[in-house]
Amino acid sequence: MIFKKSKYLNITIYIFLILIAFLSRYYLFEDRNSWHDEWHSIYVSDPNISNEETFLRYYGDKGDYILSEYYPSLYLFILKYFFKLFGYVDDNGRLLSLIFGVLTIPIAMYLTNALKKGVDYIFVGLLISFNLFLTWQSIEIRAHSILAAVSLINIILFYKILEKKKFFIYLSYFFTSIFLLSLWPLAGSIFFGKTIYLIKDYMINKKKNIIIFLLFCLILIFYVLLNIDYLKYNLARDSHYTSLYDSFFYNYHFRSFFGSKILGGIFLIIFSVFLIKNLKNLFLKHRKEDLLVYIILSSYFLPLMYTLFRASIMSPKYVIFIIPLILIWILINIESKNFQFIKICLVLISMIFFIFNINNSPIDRPPTKEVLKKLSDHEVNLILTNEADVFNNYLKTKKIIIENEIKILKINDTIPNNFEKYWFLCLNNVLHVIGDAGLLSNNPKVDDKCLDAGPKTQFHEIFPRISNIQDFYIRRFEKTFPKK
């Protein structure tokens, strides 16, 4: 450690890094658009419907077409009650992720300090704050940021029950574990890593840890009982959204984890070098930080086995919780070798890549906020679409729609008599569906659905149509008045 930190300096450092983490994530917050996964999260989590209706939507009853979810419903109910408290606005769902995305930093710093007192946790905080993947995920309306934060808490509590045999800690660990697994079943790899850690502790130090093994069994039993419907529904599936690409076997998600091929390659090389150097110790010695490696390796092994023998679940988002563990483990090894220069270089390189790539999220989202702002500038008060209920509901949760009291209807709905004009909004050649072929620069053909939805008989179209906004095709209509 570079200098001895007082209690008050520690608090100041935590606050400063939390502020950095918040600002680095909030920078993208206002201009962030959602894509279809998030539209579904918002639709299912409607706070104005019953819990029974929430489950129906979760299992596929989403209006015009069916898309059931693969992840558990727990996050959607958390989101639903967050909306109920703070308002059914899509950006409030983003706020929930932002909160946990920021909390990941101090929790990871605390874990680092608990593992190795000599490791400068400031660098861990900086590396996580400027991690592009964690930043992008912190403003998605999905469970991934909550997963990362709760996983770290669960690992901290695991170390606590090894050190202090107190009932309250056992109880906290039990409920946190049930919550974590119910939030994301792939977090089971964390417990697989813990099991390896305990077995090695027995083999080297002859510690039996029988109570902890019994606790693991109890956690598994309660998890299965509480999630039996989800497990039966999903284990029967033999397909999934994600695919196993050949590139996985030489980049191991690091390209995604660090937001670029170059930065991912740097961290993969460093991690691999330290892993090879520590192979002997991982088998013959028992160190606290070894748990991180077992969890990391388990989080590759178990999804890969399930993918090969059942259905592909090889997405970096599904194991997002290992990113802080990778960074902590790398920093512990750098500190043990006193490679201060490498540590500083990693932070500086991460900051440079962060600054130049923060706006280059790998997933292109329809620029809904830009479109609605354009329509709002024309003082529109009625929008018609021929899209599914999921997208229409998403529009209704936009702040600009709510504040301007803009009504959203489907093309076949009856237009109230008090409306003299409307705008027809159509999703056209959306990039997340057809890829680069839908880029405006490639002059894609207008989708038939955007042309077939003809005007109402009492309205006539005002030209020109707006076709120069990516992913959207917009038409304007005004009421036709009889000539006097």
Helices and strands as residue ranges (DSSP letters): H 7-26, H 36-44, H 51-58, H 74-86, H 90-115, H 121-129, H 132-137, H 144-163, H 167-183, G 185-187, H 188-205, H 210-226, H 228-235, H 248-251, H 254-257, H 261-277, H 279-284, H 290-309, G 316-319, H 322-336, H 340-357, H 368-377, E 382-385, H 389-396, H 399-403, E 407-410, E 421-427, H 431-434, G 435-438, G 440-442, H 448-452, E 459-469, E 472-479
